[in-house]
């Protein structure tokens, strides 16, 4: 068999990630590779840290991208902050809260679960009650933006509860960073991780993280060695420190970091609050179109993420068949339901460069056509008109 160069099809990515990558970011990937200790690269690293502080809304000195996907950002937080025997309160209202629990267990900690409802935000009252019942717990872990459902939890309130109980917070912001309000300093969040492939319009493979001073104090005063050499912050900090001379830790993904730098430059140009509003505005347009098709979003409006929309599959419709037809006929990717929602929902992403009017019109029109072809009554014209009307209303 002759294997030739791989040329991927051109898709429109409107699933839970990765999202469409902006052409400026793709162009940045193609720039000349230089050494990861080159003085020019070191200068870019410092700019990258400053840009990430803007995105996280923090002045945390330790703000950097982990050289691996968002899951490694999660693991970085847990292996550094959890020691054997530590009690950790973990909120589970979807798949990624469950992964937090597994990280606690693998680090030798004892998870205390706050079990929530899929498709709903974490209940602050449940968290308060659990922390009161477990006064020895010193960590609270929760997902701000639950990618498996599209639910957004109140990170500010949960962090306030944690501080009252002398707990540090570990926060999953993989889908929220750059897409909806996230205020690390103002809300007092201690350790936060994200991913490059969603609302930052970048490629997969990097995990922005930020650690506050309270979290770093715990890392520095550990009684046991971090179980992961690669993710041990005591070692990694020597490479990402603010000093001119960097210690060698690993060969950084040079071109991928160019891409993240460019995506963050674009975020700064647009303005972080303007970016949040763009995602919210486009969510309202998508919602109008979906509702005109008779489709329902499963998350209550006040708890809903604008950039990740879980839509109930109509009765009698094979959700996998619809996704297959969308990919075949329109090169359009939607996401599958996970866990308790498998086979019950489509997950429609409006993240980063994917959050633009052309994508919304394509998605609503394509869904209307394919549902009609499978016997579900729709009015594509009315749905598209609803989208356009909402796009024109209070456009940012």
C-alpha positions in Angstrom: 0.0 0.0 0.0 1.3 3.4 -1.0 0.9 5.9 1.9 1.0 9.5 0.7 0.9 12.9 2.5 -2.2 13.3 4.6 -4.6 16.0 3.5 -7.6 16.3 5.8 -11.0 17.3 4.6 -12.1 20.8 5.4 -14.7 20.6 8.1 -16.8 23.0 10.1 -16.2 22.1 13.8 -19.3 22.7 15.9 -18.9 19.9 18.5 -17.4 20.1 22.0 -13.9 20.6 20.7 -11.6 21.0 19.0 -13.2 24.1 17.5 -12.3 25.8 14.2 -8.8 27.1 14.3 -8.4 30.7 13.1 -6.3 31.1 9.9 -3.9 33.4 11.8 -3.2 30.6 14.2 -2.6 28.1 11.4 -0.2 30.5 9.8 1.7 30.9 13.1 2.2 27.1 13.3 4.2 27.3 10.0 6.8 29.8 11.2 10.4 28.7 11.5 11.1 26.4 14.4 13.8 27.7 16.8 15.3 26.1 19.9 13.2 26.1 23.1 16.0 27.9 25.0 16.7 30.4 22.2 16.6 34.0 23.6 13.9 35.0 21.1 11.8 32.0 22.2 12.3 33.0 25.9 11.0 36.4 25.1 8.0 34.9 23.5 7.4 32.7 26.5 7.3 35.8 28.8 4.7 37.4 26.4 2.7 34.2 26.4 2.5 34.2 30.2 1.4 37.8 30.3 -1.3 37.1 27.6 -2.5 34.1 29.6 -2.8 36.3 32.7 -5.1 38.6 30.7 -7.2 35.6 29.6 -7.5 34.2 33.2 -7.9 37.7 34.7 -5.1 37.2 37.1 -1.7 38.5 38.2 -0.6 35.0 39.3 3.2 34.7 38.7 2.8 30.9 37.9 0.5 31.2 34.8 1.7 29.1 31.9 0.8 26.4 29.3 1.5 22.8 30.2 3.0 21.0 27.1 0.1 18.6 26.8 -3.7 18.6 26.3 -6.3 20.0 28.8 -6.4 16.6 30.6 -2.7 17.1 31.6 -3.7 20.5 32.9 -6.2 18.8 35.2 -3.6 16.2 36.3 -1.0 19.0 36.9 -3.4 20.5 39.5 -4.2 17.3 41.2 -0.8 15.6 41.4 0.7 18.8 42.8 -2.0 19.7 45.3 -3.2 16.3 46.5 -1.1 14.1 48.8 -1.9 10.6 50.0 -4.6 10.7 52.6 -5.9 14.2 51.7 -9.7 14.6 51.8 -10.9 16.3 48.6 -14.5 17.4 48.1 -15.3 16.7 44.4 -18.4 18.0 42.6 -19.7 15.7 39.9 -22.4 17.0 37.6 -21.1 15.4 34.4 -18.2 13.4 32.9 -15.4 15.8 33.8 -16.3 16.0 37.5 -16.0 12.2 37.4 -12.5 12.5 36.0 -11.6 14.9 38.8 -12.6 12.1 41.3 -10.3 9.6 39.5 -7.4 12.0 39.7 -7.9 12.4 43.4 -7.9 8.6 43.8 -4.8 8.1 41.7 -2.9 10.7 43.7 -3.8 8.8 46.9 -6.4 11.2 48.1 -9.8 10.5 49.5 -12.6 11.9 47.3 -15.8 13.1 49.0 -18.4 13.4 46.3 -21.0 16.1 45.9 -23.3 14.3 43.5 -25.2 16.7 41.2 -27.6 16.3 38.3 -26.4 16.0 34.7 -27.4 19.2 32.9 -27.5 21.3 36.0 -25.0 23.6 37.8 -23.3 22.4 41.0 -25.6 23.2 44.0 -23.8 25.6 46.4 -26.0 24.4 49.3 -24.8 20.8 48.8 -21.2 22.0 48.8 -21.7 24.0 52.0 -23.3 21.0 53.7 -20.6 18.6 52.6 -17.8 20.9 53.8 -19.5 21.3 57.1 -19.8 17.5 57.4 -16.1 17.0 56.5 -14.1 19.8 58.3 -10.7 18.1 57.6 -11.1 18.5 53.8 -8.7 21.1 52.5 -9.5 21.1 48.7 -12.7 21.7 46.7 -12.7 20.6 43.1 -15.4 21.5 40.6 -16.0 22.1 36.9 -17.0 25.6 36.0 -18.1 24.7 32.4 -19.2 21.1 32.2 -18.4 20.2 28.6 -20.4 17.0 28.7 -23.7 18.9 29.4 -23.3 22.6 28.7 -24.0 23.5 32.4 -22.1 26.5 33.9 -21.6 26.5 37.7 -21.2 29.6 39.9 -17.4 29.5 40.4 -17.5 32.8 42.4 -20.0 31.4 45.0 -18.3 28.0 45.2 -14.9 29.7 45.9 -16.4 31.8 48.6 -17.8 28.7 50.3 -14.4 27.0 50.0 -12.6 29.9 51.6 -15.0 30.0 54.6 -14.0 26.3 55.2 -10.3 26.9 54.7 -10.2 25.0 51.4 -8.2 25.6 48.2 -10.1 25.3 44.9 -9.2 23.4 41.8 -11.3 24.6 38.9 -11.9 23.1 35.4 -12.2 26.0 33.0 -11.4 24.0 29.8 -14.5 25.2 28.0 -15.0 28.5 29.8 -11.6 30.2 29.2 -12.1 32.9 26.6 -15.8 32.1 26.1 -17.6 33.2 29.3 -16.7 35.2 32.4 -13.8 33.8 34.4 -12.3 36.0 37.1 -9.5 34.1 38.8 -8.3 36.9 41.1 -11.6 38.6 41.7 -13.3 35.3 42.6 -10.3 34.0 44.6 -9.7 30.8 42.6 -6.5 28.9 43.6 -5.7 26.5 40.8 -7.4 26.7 37.4 -6.7 24.7 34.2 -8.0 24.9 30.7 -7.3 23.8 27.1 -6.1 25.5 23.9 -8.5 23.9 21.5 -11.8 25.5 22.5 -12.7 29.2 23.0 -9.1 30.3 22.3 -9.4 29.3 18.6 -6.1 27.4 18.8 -5.0 23.8 18.0 -5.3 21.0 20.6 -2.3 20.0 22.7 -1.7 22.7 25.3 -3.2 23.3 28.7 -3.0 26.8 30.2 -2.9 26.7 34.0 -2.7 29.3 36.7 -1.8 28.8 40.4 -2.3 31.4 43.1 0.1 31.9 46.0 -2.0 29.8 48.5 -1.8 26.9 46.1 1.9 27.3 45.5 2.5 27.3 49.2 0.9 23.9 49.5 3.0 22.7 46.5 6.3 23.9 48.1 5.4 22.4 51.5 4.4 18.9 50.4 5.4 16.1 52.6 5.7 13.7 49.7 7.2 13.9 46.3 4.9 14.7 43.3 4.1 11.3 41.7 4.6 12.7 38.2 8.1 13.9 37.2 6.9 15.6 34.0 4.1 17.5 35.8 6.0 18.4 39.0 5.6 22.1 39.4 8.7 22.3 41.5 10.6 21.3 38.4 8.6 22.9 35.7 8.7 26.3 37.4 12.4 26.4 36.7 11.7 26.4 33.0 8.8 28.8 33.0 10.2 31.2 35.6 10.6 34.9 35.0 14.3 34.7 35.2 16.4 35.2 32.0 18.3 31.9 32.6 15.9 29.0 32.2 16.7 25.5 33.5 16.1 22.7 31.0 13.1 20.5 31.8 11.7 19.3 28.5 11.6 20.2 24.9 8.7 22.6 24.6 6.3 22.2 21.6 7.8 25.3 20.0 5.4 25.8 17.0 2.3 24.9 19.1 3.3 27.7 21.5 3.6 30.1 18.5 0.0 29.2 17.8 -1.2 29.8 21.3 0.7 33.1 21.4 -1.1 34.2 18.2 -4.5 33.1 19.5 -4.0 35.1 22.7 -2.8 38.2 20.7 -6.1 38.0 18.9 -8.0 37.6 22.2 -6.3 40.8 23.5 -7.1 42.6 20.2 -10.8 41.8 20.5 -10.9 42.4 24.2 -11.8 39.6 26.7 -15.2 41.1 27.7 -16.0 41.6 24.0 -15.2 38.0 23.4 -17.5 36.9 26.2 -20.3 39.0 24.7 -19.7 37.6 21.2 -20.2 34.1 22.5 -23.3 35.1 24.4 -24.7 36.9 21.3 -24.1 34.0 19.0 -25.6 31.6 21.5 -28.8 33.6 21.5 -29.0 33.4 17.7 -28.4 29.6 17.7 -31.0 29.2 20.4 -33.6 31.1 18.4 -32.9 28.9 15.4 -33.1 25.7 17.3 -36.3 26.6 19.1 -37.8 27.5 15.7 -37.1 24.0 14.7 -38.9 22.7 17.8 -35.7 21.6 19.5 -35.0 22.0 23.2 -31.8 22.8 25.1 -31.5 20.6 28.2 -29.9 23.1 30.6 -32.0 25.8 32.2 -31.2 29.2 30.7 -29.7 30.7 33.9 -27.3 27.8 34.2 -26.4 27.5 30.5 -23.1 27.9 28.8 -23.3 30.0 25.7 -20.4 28.2 23.9 -21.6 24.6 24.5 -25.3 23.7 23.8 -26.8 20.3 24.6 -29.9 19.8 22.4 -32.4 17.0 23.0 -32.8 14.6 20.1 -36.5 14.5 18.9 -38.3 11.3 19.5 -38.0 8.7 16.6 -34.8 10.3 15.4 -31.5 8.4 15.3 -29.0 11.0 16.6 -26.0 9.2 15.2 -27.6 9.0 11.7 -28.2 12.8 11.8 -24.5 13.5 12.8 -23.3 11.2 10.0 -25.5 12.9 7.4 -24.3 16.3 8.5 -20.7 15.2 8.2 -21.4 13.6 4.8 -23.5 16.3 3.2 -22.2 19.5 4.9 -18.8 18.6 6.3 -20.3 19.8 9.6 -19.3 18.1 12.9 -21.6 18.1 15.9 -20.9 16.3 19.2 -22.3 13.1 20.7 -23.8 12.9 24.1 -21.6 11.3 26.8 -22.4 9.2 29.9 -26.0 9.6 31.1 -26.8 11.7 27.9 -25.4 9.2 25.4 -27.8 8.9 22.5 -30.1 11.6 23.9 -28.5 14.9 22.9 -26.3 16.6 20.3 -23.7 18.9 21.7 -23.3 22.0 19.6 -20.2 24.1 20.1 -19.9 27.8 19.5 -16.3 28.2 20.6 -13.7 30.7 19.5 -13.4 30.9 15.7 -16.4 28.6 15.5 -18.6 31.2 17.1 -19.5 33.2 14.0 -22.7 33.9 12.1 -21.9 31.8 9.0 -21.5 28.7 11.2 -24.8 29.3 13.0 -26.7 29.7 9.8 -25.0 26.5 8.3 -25.8 24.5 11.4 -29.5 25.5 11.7 -30.1 25.1 8.0 -28.4 21.8 7.8 -30.2 20.4 10.8 -33.5 21.5 9.4 -32.9 19.8 6.1 -31.6 16.5 7.6 -34.3 16.3 10.2 -36.9 16.9 7.5 -35.3 14.1 5.4 -35.8 11.7 8.3 -39.5 12.6 8.8 -39.3 15.3 11.5 -41.4 18.3 10.6 -39.3 21.5 10.3 -39.5 24.9 8.8 -36.0 25.8 7.6 -37.0 29.3 6.4 -38.5 30.3 9.7 -35.6 28.9 11.6 -33.0 30.8 9.5 -35.1 34.0 9.8 -35.1 33.6 13.6 -31.3 33.3 13.6 -30.9 36.4 11.4 -33.3 38.4 13.5 -31.4 37.6 16.7 -28.0 38.3 15.0 -29.3 41.8 14.1 -30.6 42.4 17.6 -28.1 44.2 19.9 -25.1 43.0 17.9 -21.8 43.6 19.7 
